[in-house]
Amino acid sequence: MSLFYNEEGHFWRNTITRMVLVIVTVGIIVWAMPREEGQRFRYDVGKPWMYGSFIASFDFPIYKTDEAMKAEQDSLMAEFQPYFNFRADTGEKEVKRFLSDFREGLPGLPIQFVPLIADRLSRLYQAGIMSTPEYNEVFKDSTTMVRVVSGNSGRSETMSCIYSTLSAYEQLFLDERIAPHRVILSKCNLTNYIEPNLVYDKTRSDTEKSDLLSSIPPASGMVMSGQKIIDRGDIVNDYTYRVLNSFEREVKRRNDSSDQIASTLVGQVLFVGIMVFIFTSYLLLFRRDYFDKPRSIAMLYVLITLFPVVLSLFMSHNFLSVYIIPFAMVPIFVRVFMDSRTAFTTHVTMVLICAAAVKYQYEFIIIQLVSGFVAIYTLRELLRRAQVFKTALLVTVASALVYFSLQMMQDNDILKMDQEMYVHFVVNGVLLLLAYPLMYIIEKTFGFVSNVTLFELSNTNRGLLRDLSEIAPGTFQHSITVGNLAAEIANKIGANSLLVRTGALYHDIGKMANPVFFTENQAGVNPHKNMPLRESARLVISHVTEGVRMAEKANLPQIIKDFILTHHGAGMTKYFYIQYQNEHPDEEVDATPFSYPGPNPFTREQAILMIADGVEAASRSLSEYTEESISKLVNKIIDGDVADGYFKECPITFRDLAIAKLVLIERLKAIYHTRIQYPELKKDDDGAKAATAPAS
């Protein structure tokens, strides 16, 4: 009863966990998706209208484009005259100060030069003097006008009649009576008496500027209710684009924004929820092994969440082009770590979710689906770095060709096609090369092992395998032979041959702790002869736990540690167990000290390793190597494993086992060079024997 409740509790816990994962996935995607007020159509100049016939449901103005408004504003502002206040007291004060400072005359000049220069200063102040920075900012050419306000009256003046503080100083010396004495006068610091008397009136200028800009009408026409704007398939031209923009702008103005956002949000939640539900249903119905593994399902949901979020950020912030995002990474990762069918389903789900946020859904979906197909087809197995480069190149070419074909169907003028898109495809291909280093992060985060990692682990010249070859050479040779046998079986039944070969190389690494206690490492001396049977069994069994300890110390992946744990399953050291029973016939023998810790194999690759390991080890004890003896041995070992229930939790089939038997028989015959048995000579009626042919 307690077991039933535990299983039921585990079921509900897993169910709730996955429901939360689905809800969180939908929530994150919807949170990131852009939400614009009003009705959202996707269109652009030169593109076909993808919706039905569009008829105006109310009257609305045709708003000018931003460019047109900017041009009119620039034209109007070219005629704008900024306001400057004329301060007469400034000139009077500075002239009086000059006369006071030089009442005894200018040094080195006659006394009559004082009233002469004072008169010149008065004339400059009457014309108007601006600060040099303001003058340079306002002055465009000699026809530039400003409004000079004096009291309650104002007048327009050309900039050519007004001076800056710098030009006013130069103007002093244009008088032919003063010019010859410039050197002497420069010592008098006459610039101290030149101050701006035209001061910019910001308030009045801004008011006038606003009035001018507000006089520009924002619209240049009207669309009447019931008027057809565009039909399905029509190409959007500049005018239609402006009309459609005006309609959406008017809808935003008329409708309550909070209601619109709520409606958009509900639609996005429904759409994303449906897509994620369909994807979850696929996993539940067709890939239950992935669905039941937390890390596998976590990786899949992270991928279908991450890329829509990135795309939504691009769209919300109008950042670059969404076509530079390497969406093909998703099918690459899923294909490498899982299978092509799941890669295709994941990619389609992710692309459809992304399409809800992009502008040109049809074009986006087609290009991304094709790039995903190419990625899946060209990266069936990741064995070399060059394969990622090849895939990135082919994805780039395929995307460009599909886009070119779509453009040709819409506009046959090649010169008018958007050439910038091909740059985006090239950038996408370059970013796709990051799939190779990112694969390492995926492995470490979600506990997967790629073929590249398996190749690195199977290098016998480094790490534990090098130590095994030096410390226990017999075990090392046994592991290589078992790996070859297991890999051939895996190839025949469609299992992962690289994985099972790598697992076989490590399955007996625990024997390095006590190599002499295993027959393949003994040289005529068997230390078990003088040991208690329980102790012998303990030492033999310990190679499993020692192997796991060494694997953990070397940071080997869990999938390799599983091979170490399961290659004997929950079996027994039958040699010591049976011998102990024979020596203690009257004792009820406890099988626990003679049993391996297990568990039994739970993948086809682990079952293959158990079979190959058992058959290869047992084949060494054959007294003769004939086809009959080898066949008998192989069938006995495999049938015994099946009878003992080692494969009950493993998806291996009877057909797989039959193929494994044939492979092992043929391989062992080749290893031990068996020959056909020659027929025995039958006696004739007289008892004589016929001569047998000599063996060659």
Buried (B, 14 or more C-beta within 10 A) or exposed (E): EEEEEEEEEEEEEEEEEBEEBBEEBBBBBBEBBBBEBBEEBBBEEBBBBBEEEBEBEEEBBBBBBEEBBEEBBEEBEEEBBBBBBBBEEBBEBBBEEBBEBBEEEBEEBEEEBBEBBBEBBBEBBEBBBBBBEBBEEBBEEEEBBBBBBEEEEBEEBEBEEBBBBBBBBEBBBEEEEBEEBEEEBEEBEBEEBBBBBBBBBEEBBEEBBEEBBEEEEEEEEEBEEEEEBBEEEEEBEEEBBBBBBBBBBBBBEEBEEEEBBEEBBEEBBEBBBEBBEEBBEBBEEEBEEBBEBBEBBBBBBBBBBBBBBBBBBBBBEEEEBBBBBBBBBBBBBBBBBBEBBBBBBBBBBBBBBBBBBBBBBEBBBBBBBBBBBBBBBBBEEBBEEEBBBEBBBBBBEBBBEBBBEBBEEEBEEEEEBEEEBBEBBBBBBEBBBEBBEBBEEBBEEBBBBBBBBBBEBBEBEEBBBEBBBEBBEBBBEBBBBBBBBBBBBBBBBEBBBBBBBBBBBBBBBBBBBBBBBBBBBBEEEEEBEEBEBBEBBBBBBBBBBBBBBBBEEBEBBEBBBBBBBBBBBBBBBEBBBBBBBEEEEEEEBEEEBBBBEBBBBBBBBBBBBBBBBBBBBEBEEBEEBBBEBBBEBBBEBBEEBBEBEBBEBBEBEEEBBEBBBEBBBBBBBEBBEBEEEEEEEEEEEEEEEEEEEEEE
